[in-house]
Amino acid sequence: MLILTRRAGESIHLGEDIIISVLSMKGKQVKLGIEVPEDLPVYREEVFKKIQQENEQAILACSQDFMAAADLWTRQNRKK
């Protein structure tokens, strides 16, 4: 992990397209401004983790559905 110290009004550039600026600091909170290309999604950590969790559940359900369909297909072919 890269750790940098910035003051209010200072920025960090990630490549050519991403700029993170410290807008203000108040107590234990830091307000950040983030400039990113329109096609790059930005999520808060808790939202990102929830999306990952839901994607994993969807993959598991899809896999279970596929296995159930394969089992039905196998049973039908045995009857023929």
N, CA, C and O atoms as a GROMACS GRO file, in nm:
protein
  320
    1MET      N    1   0.085  -0.117   0.000
    1MET     CA    2   0.000   0.000   0.000
    1MET      C    3   0.089   0.124   0.000
    1MET      O    4   0.184   0.133   0.078
    2LEU      N    5   0.058   0.216  -0.086
    2LEU     CA    6   0.128   0.344  -0.092
    2LEU      C    7   0.058   0.440   0.003
    2LEU      O    8  -0.064   0.455  -0.003
    3ILE      N    9   0.132   0.504   0.090
    3ILE     CA   10   0.075   0.598   0.186
    3ILE      C   11   0.134   0.736   0.156
    3ILE      O   12   0.256   0.754   0.157
    4LEU      N   13   0.047   0.832   0.131
    4LEU     CA   14   0.088   0.969   0.099
    4LEU      C   15   0.022   1.066   0.196
    4LEU      O   16  -0.089   1.041   0.243
    5THR      N   17   0.088   1.174   0.223
    5THR     CA   18   0.031   1.281   0.305
    5THR      C   19  -0.004   1.397   0.213
    5THR      O   20   0.079   1.443   0.135
    6ARG      N   21  -0.127   1.443   0.223
    6ARG     CA   22  -0.174   1.556   0.144
    6ARG      C   23  -0.248   1.652   0.236
    6ARG      O   24  -0.307   1.612   0.336
    7ARG      N   25  -0.244   1.778   0.201
    7ARG     CA   26  -0.320   1.881   0.275
    7ARG      C   27  -0.443   1.919   0.192
    7ARG      O   28  -0.452   1.886   0.074
    8ALA      N   29  -0.535   1.988   0.257
    8ALA     CA   30  -0.653   2.037   0.185
    8ALA      C   31  -0.608   2.120   0.065
    8ALA      O   32  -0.520   2.206   0.078
    9GLY      N   33  -0.668   2.095  -0.049
    9GLY     CA   34  -0.633   2.166  -0.172
    9GLY      C   35  -0.528   2.094  -0.255
    9GLY      O   36  -0.503   2.133  -0.370
   10GLU      N   37  -0.465   1.992  -0.201
   10GLU     CA   38  -0.363   1.916  -0.274
   10GLU      C   39  -0.426   1.793  -0.338
   10GLU      O   40  -0.531   1.746  -0.295
   11SER      N   41  -0.360   1.742  -0.442
   11SER     CA   42  -0.416   1.630  -0.519
   11SER      C   43  -0.313   1.520  -0.542
   11SER      O   44  -0.193   1.538  -0.519
   12ILE      N   45  -0.364   1.408  -0.588
   12ILE     CA   46  -0.283   1.293  -0.629
   12ILE      C   47  -0.334   1.254  -0.768
   12ILE      O   48  -0.454   1.244  -0.788
   13HIS      N   49  -0.244   1.232  -0.861
   13HIS     CA   50  -0.281   1.187  -0.996
   13HIS      C   51  -0.250   1.038  -1.009
   13HIS      O   52  -0.139   0.994  -0.978
   14LEU      N   53  -0.346   0.962  -1.054
   14LEU     CA   54  -0.327   0.820  -1.084
   14LEU      C   55  -0.332   0.808  -1.236
   14LEU      O   56  -0.439   0.813  -1.296
   15GLY      N   57  -0.217   0.791  -1.297
   15GLY     CA   58  -0.213   0.791  -1.442
   15GLY      C   59  -0.251   0.928  -1.494
   15GLY      O   60  -0.231   1.030  -1.426
   16GLU      N   61  -0.308   0.931  -1.614
   16GLU     CA   62  -0.346   1.058  -1.674
   16GLU      C   63  -0.492   1.092  -1.652
   16GLU      O   64  -0.532   1.208  -1.669
   17ASP      N   65  -0.574   0.994  -1.615
   17ASP     CA   66  -0.718   1.013  -1.615
   17ASP      C   67  -0.783   1.026  -1.478
   17ASP      O   68  -0.901   1.060  -1.469
   18ILE      N   69  -0.710   0.999  -1.370
   18ILE     CA   70  -0.771   0.996  -1.237
   18ILE      C   71  -0.700   1.096  -1.146
   18ILE      O   72  -0.578   1.093  -1.131
   19ILE      N   73  -0.779   1.184  -1.084
   19ILE     CA   74  -0.725   1.282  -0.991
   19ILE      C   75  -0.805   1.272  -0.860
   19ILE      O   76  -0.928   1.279  -0.861
   20ILE      N   77  -0.733   1.257  -0.750
   20ILE     CA   78  -0.795   1.255  -0.618
   20ILE      C   79  -0.748   1.380  -0.545
   20ILE      O   80  -0.629   1.401  -0.525
   21SER      N   81  -0.844   1.463  -0.505
   21SER     CA   82  -0.812   1.590  -0.438
   21SER      C   83  -0.867   1.589  -0.296
   21SER      O   84  -0.978   1.542  -0.272
   22VAL      N   85  -0.788   1.641  -0.203
   22VAL     CA   86  -0.835   1.660  -0.066
   22VAL      C   87  -0.908   1.794  -0.063
   22VAL      O   88  -0.846   1.899  -0.081
   23LEU      N   89  -1.038   1.791  -0.042
   23LEU     CA   90  -1.118   1.913  -0.043
   23LEU      C   91  -1.117   1.981   0.093
   23LEU      O   92  -1.102   2.103   0.103
   24SER      N   93  -1.133   1.901   0.199
   24SER     CA   94  -1.132   1.959   0.333
   24SER      C   95  -1.111   1.849   0.436
   24SER      O   96  -1.127   1.730   0.407
   25MET      N   97  -1.075   1.892   0.556
   25MET     CA   98  -1.060   1.799   0.668
   25MET      C   99  -1.131   1.861   0.787
   25MET      O  100  -1.116   1.979   0.817
   26LYS      N  101  -1.210   1.777   0.856
   26LYS     CA  102  -1.284   1.825   0.972
   26LYS      C  103  -1.286   1.713   1.075
   26LYS      O  104  -1.351   1.611   1.055
   27GLY      N  105  -1.214   1.731   1.184
   27GLY     CA  106  -1.205   1.626   1.285
   27GLY      C  107  -1.139   1.502   1.224
   27GLY      O  108  -1.028   1.510   1.171
   28LYS      N  109  -1.208   1.389   1.232
   28LYS     CA  110  -1.155   1.264   1.178
   28LYS      C  111  -1.201   1.236   1.036
   28LYS      O  112  -1.172   1.130   0.981
   29GLN      N  113  -1.272   1.330   0.975
   29GLN     CA  114  -1.323   1.310   0.840
   29GLN      C  115  -1.243   1.390   0.738
   29GLN      O  116  -1.199   1.503   0.763
   30VAL      N  117  -1.226   1.327   0.623
   30VAL     CA  118  -1.158   1.391   0.511
   30VAL      C  119  -1.256   1.390   0.394
   30VAL      O  120  -1.313   1.286   0.363
   31LYS      N  121  -1.276   1.504   0.331
   31LYS     CA  122  -1.364   1.511   0.214
   31LYS      C  123  -1.276   1.507   0.090
   31LYS      O  124  -1.189   1.592   0.072
   32LEU      N  125  -1.299   1.407   0.005
   32LEU     CA  126  -1.220   1.387  -0.116
   32LEU      C  127  -1.303   1.418  -0.240
   32LEU      O  128  -1.424   1.394  -0.243
   33GLY      N  129  -1.237   1.473  -0.339
   33GLY     CA  130  -1.298   1.490  -0.471
   33GLY      C  131  -1.224   1.395  -0.564
   33GLY      O  132  -1.101   1.391  -0.564
   34ILE      N  133  -1.297   1.319  -0.644
   34ILE     CA  134  -1.236   1.220  -0.733
   34ILE      C  135  -1.282   1.246  -0.876
   34ILE      O  136  -1.402   1.241  -0.905
   35GLU      N  137  -1.188   1.272  -0.965
   35GLU     CA  138  -1.218   1.289  -1.107
   35GLU      C  139  -1.176   1.163  -1.179
   35GLU      O  140  -1.059   1.125  -1.179
   36VAL      N  141  -1.274   1.097  -1.243
   36VAL     CA  142  -1.247   0.974  -1.317
   36VAL      C  143  -1.321   0.980  -1.451
   36VAL      O  144  -1.419   1.054  -1.464
   37PRO      N  145  -1.276   0.902  -1.549
   37PRO     CA  146  -1.352   0.895  -1.674
   37PRO      C  147  -1.494   0.846  -1.648
   37PRO      O  148  -1.518   0.771  -1.553
   38GLU      N  149  -1.588   0.888  -1.731
   38GLU     CA  150  -1.730   0.853  -1.711
   38GLU      C  151  -1.754   0.703  -1.711
   38GLU      O  152  -1.844   0.655  -1.642
   39ASP      N  153  -1.674   0.628  -1.787
   39ASP     CA  154  -1.698   0.484  -1.799
   39ASP      C  155  -1.631   0.401  -1.689
   39ASP      O  156  -1.636   0.279  -1.692
   40LEU      N  157  -1.570   0.468  -1.591
   40LEU     CA  158  -1.504   0.398  -1.481
   40LEU      C  159  -1.591   0.406  -1.357
   40LEU      O  160  -1.610   0.514  -1.301
   41PRO      N  161  -1.646   0.293  -1.312
   41PRO     CA  162  -1.731   0.298  -1.192
   41PRO      C  163  -1.649   0.322  -1.066
   41PRO      O  164  -1.536   0.275  -1.054
   42VAL      N  165  -1.707   0.396  -0.972
   42VAL     CA  166  -1.644   0.423  -0.844
   42VAL      C  167  -1.746   0.386  -0.736
   42VAL      O  168  -1.860   0.433  -0.739
   43TYR      N  169  -1.706   0.301  -0.641
   43TYR     CA  170  -1.795   0.256  -0.535
   43TYR      C  171  -1.732   0.279  -0.398
   43TYR      O  172  -1.611   0.272  -0.383
   44ARG      N  173  -1.816   0.308  -0.300
   44ARG     CA  174  -1.770   0.303  -0.161
   44ARG      C  175  -1.739   0.157  -0.130
   44ARG      O  176  -1.798   0.067  -0.189
   45GLU      N  177  -1.647   0.134  -0.038
   45GLU     CA  178  -1.603  -0.003  -0.009
   45GLU      C  179  -1.719  -0.095   0.028
   45GLU      O  180  -1.726  -0.208  -0.020
   46GLU      N  181  -1.809  -0.049   0.114
   46GLU     CA  182  -1.918  -0.136   0.159
   46GLU      C  183  -2.012  -0.171   0.044
   46GLU      O  184  -2.067  -0.281   0.041
   47VAL      N  185  -2.031  -0.080  -0.050
   47VAL     CA  186  -2.115  -0.107  -0.167
   47VAL      C  187  -2.045  -0.208  -0.258
   47VAL      O  188  -2.107  -0.300  -0.310
   48PHE      N  189  -1.915  -0.189  -0.279
   48PHE     CA  190  -1.837  -0.279  -0.363
   48PHE      C  191  -1.840  -0.422  -0.308
   48PHE      O  192  -1.856  -0.518  -0.383
   49LYS      N  193  -1.824  -0.436  -0.176
   49LYS     CA  194  -1.827  -0.569  -0.114
   49LYS      C  195  -1.965  -0.633  -0.130
   49LYS      O  196  -1.974  -0.754  -0.155
   50LYS      N  197  -2.070  -0.554  -0.118
   50LYS     CA  198  -2.207  -0.606  -0.135
   50LYS      C  199  -2.228  -0.654  -0.279
   50LYS      O  200  -2.288  -0.759  -0.300
   51ILE      N  201  -2.179  -0.579  -0.377
   51ILE     CA  202  -2.190  -0.619  -0.517
   51ILE      C  203  -2.116  -0.750  -0.540
   51ILE      O  204  -2.167  -0.839  -0.607
   52GLN      N  205  -1.994  -0.762  -0.486
   52GLN     CA  206  -1.917  -0.886  -0.500
   52GLN      C  207  -1.992  -1.004  -0.440
   52GLN      O  208  -1.998  -1.112  -0.499
   53GLN      N  209  -2.049  -0.983  -0.322
   53GLN     CA  210  -2.125  -1.088  -0.253
   53GLN      C  211  -2.244  -1.133  -0.338
   53GLN      O  212  -2.269  -1.252  -0.352
   54GLU      N  213  -2.318  -1.038  -0.392
   54GLU     CA  214  -2.435  -1.071  -0.474
   54GLU      C  215  -2.394  -1.141  -0.603
   54GLU      O  216  -2.463  -1.232  -0.649
   55ASN      N  217  -2.281  -1.101  -0.661
   55ASN     CA  218  -2.232  -1.168  -0.782
   55ASN      C  219  -2.194  -1.313  -0.752
   55ASN      O  220  -2.222  -1.402  -0.831
   56GLU      N  221  -2.129  -1.336  -0.637
   56GLU     CA  222  -2.093  -1.472  -0.599
   56GLU      C  223  -2.218  -1.559  -0.580
   56GLU      O  224  -2.220  -1.675  -0.620
   57GLN      N  225  -2.322  -1.502  -0.518
   57GLN     CA  226  -2.447  -1.575  -0.497
   57GLN      C  227  -2.513  -1.606  -0.631
   57GLN      O  228  -2.569  -1.714  -0.649
   58ALA      N  229  -2.508  -1.512  -0.725
   58ALA     CA  230  -2.567  -1.533  -0.857
   58ALA      C  231  -2.494  -1.643  -0.932
   58ALA      O  232  -2.556  -1.726  -0.998
   59ILE      N  233  -2.361  -1.645  -0.922
   59ILE     CA  234  -2.283  -1.750  -0.988
   59ILE      C  235  -2.316  -1.886  -0.929
   59ILE      O  236  -2.331  -1.983  -1.003
   60LEU      N  237  -2.329  -1.893  -0.798
   60LEU     CA  238  -2.363  -2.018  -0.732
   60LEU      C  239  -2.501  -2.066  -0.775
   60LEU      O  240  -2.520  -2.184  -0.805
   61ALA      N  241  -2.600  -1.974  -0.778
   61ALA     CA  242  -2.735  -2.011  -0.819
   61ALA      C  243  -2.736  -2.056  -0.964
   61ALA      O  244  -2.804  -2.154  -0.997
   62CYS      N  245  -2.662  -1.988  -1.049
   62CYS     CA  246  -2.655  -2.026  -1.191
   62CYS      C  247  -2.594  -2.164  -1.206
   62CYS      O  248  -2.642  -2.245  -1.286
   63SER      N  249  -2.490  -2.190  -1.129
   63SER     CA  250  -2.425  -2.321  -1.134
   63SER      C  251  -2.520  -2.431  -1.087
   63SER      O  252  -2.526  -2.538  -1.147
   64GLN      N  253  -2.596  -2.403  -0.981
   64GLN     CA  254  -2.692  -2.501  -0.931
   64GLN      C  255  -2.803  -2.525  -1.034
   64GLN      O  256  -2.845  -2.639  -1.053
   65ASP      N  257  -2.849  -2.418  -1.099
   65ASP     CA  258  -2.952  -2.432  -1.203
   65ASP      C  259  -2.899  -2.515  -1.319
   65ASP      O  260  -2.970  -2.600  -1.373
   66PHE      N  261  -2.774  -2.491  -1.358
   66PHE     CA  262  -2.713  -2.565  -1.467
   66PHE      C  263  -2.704  -2.714  -1.432
   66PHE      O  264  -2.734  -2.799  -1.515
   67MET      N  265  -2.662  -2.743  -1.310
   67MET     CA  266  -2.651  -2.883  -1.267
   67MET      C  267  -2.789  -2.950  -1.264
   67MET      O  268  -2.802  -3.066  -1.302
   68ALA      N  269  -2.890  -2.878  -1.219
   68ALA     CA  270  -3.026  -2.933  -1.216
   68ALA      C  271  -3.075  -2.960  -1.358
   68ALA      O  272  -3.137  -3.064  -1.382
   69ALA      N  273  -3.048  -2.869  -1.452
   69ALA     CA  274  -3.089  -2.888  -1.591
   69ALA      C  275  -3.016  -3.007  -1.652
   69ALA      O  276  -3.076  -3.086  -1.725
   70ALA      N  277  -2.888  -3.020  -1.623
   70ALA     CA  278  -2.810  -3.133  -1.675
   70ALA      C  279  -2.864  -3.264  -1.620
   70ALA      O  280  -2.870  -3.364  -1.692
   71ASP      N  281  -2.902  -3.264  -1.494
   71ASP     CA  282  -2.958  -3.385  -1.432
   71ASP      C  283  -3.090  -3.423  -1.499
   71ASP      O  284  -3.112  -3.540  -1.528
   72LEU      N  285  -3.178  -3.324  -1.523
   72LEU     CA  286  -3.305  -3.351  -1.592
   72LEU      C  287  -3.281  -3.405  -1.733
   72LEU      O  288  -3.347  -3.500  -1.775
   73TRP      N  289  -3.188  -3.345  -1.804
   73TRP     CA  290  -3.157  -3.388  -1.940
   73TRP      C  291  -3.107  -3.532  -1.939
   73TRP      O  292  -3.145  -3.612  -2.025
   74THR      N  293  -3.022  -3.565  -1.843
   74THR     CA  294  -2.969  -3.701  -1.832
   74THR      C  295  -3.080  -3.799  -1.804
   74THR      O  296  -3.084  -3.907  -1.864
   75ARG      N  297  -3.171  -3.765  -1.713
   75ARG     CA  298  -3.282  -3.854  -1.678
   75ARG      C  299  -3.373  -3.878  -1.802
   75ARG      O  300  -3.416  -3.990  -1.828
   76GLN      N  301  -3.400  -3.770  -1.875
   76GLN     CA  302  -3.488  -3.783  -1.993
   76GLN      C  303  -3.422  -3.870  -2.100
   76GLN      O  304  -3.490  -3.948  -2.167
   77ASN      N  305  -3.295  -3.857  -2.116
   77ASN     CA  306  -3.226  -3.937  -2.218
   77ASN      C  307  -3.217  -4.084  -2.178
   77ASN      O  308  -3.212  -4.170  -2.265
   78ARG      N  309  -3.215  -4.113  -2.049
   78ARG     CA  310  -3.213  -4.252  -2.003
   78ARG      C  311  -3.346  -4.321  -2.032
   78ARG      O  312  -3.350  -4.442  -2.057
   79LYS      N  313  -3.457  -4.245  -2.028
   79LYS     CA  314  -3.589  -4.300  -2.050
   79LYS      C  315  -3.610  -4.340  -2.196
   79LYS      O  316  -3.696  -4.424  -2.226
   80LYS      N  317  -3.534  -4.280  -2.287
   80LYS     CA  318  -3.555  -4.305  -2.430
   80LYS      C  319  -3.500  -4.434  -2.472
   80LYS      O  320  -3.511  -4.470  -2.590
   0.00000   0.00000   0.00000
